[in-house]
């Protein structure tokens, strides 16, 4: 994330709910071998099929959900993470699970 952007510019930095909703997400789907190689191995699950999670929370997520969060591998995050957008269906479901207002 560009350091010049603020939480007002990117509501995801004050949320993180989508990254803490399911131990089965994010899953790798369209990444090629080169893209997968950029993700640190300690953050990949044992099957190599997605990100490692601590409970329902992606291991790359830093901070407190609903307050201030960031992705420790933002520049090389999986494609499914890149396509999740503030206010889309996945965002709304995750925010509801965490009791956060839907955008």
Steps between C-alpha positions, in 0.01 A plus 500: 500500500633843409604678820335820375156339509298540818232285660245741352642419156495125569235373743670159495769634732237559766331164444682180401183291541539326163842373611360358823183323391591144402791260537427392142559846355703633333555210265735504206323470167646694208854561625783370288811338651691830489230683698478219756877497545487864621274409794713407804476123560422548870174671393385219267281222640627141528314395181646789300146593396469834675616725777569356845243612753504532876141395569294694247763773463752512215852482642603801287244728668647742754309715747157486661195427283259791497762747620824504302634224277749440223625214286862404562531378138278760332721534190498123434157405643299231317265592216187429708617770743554744215147454371321547834386862502350724768123466492480190277309186602801334667576819691141531618489138623828535687401832658168350615681205660714743699204725587642789298283739298468399136643754256 
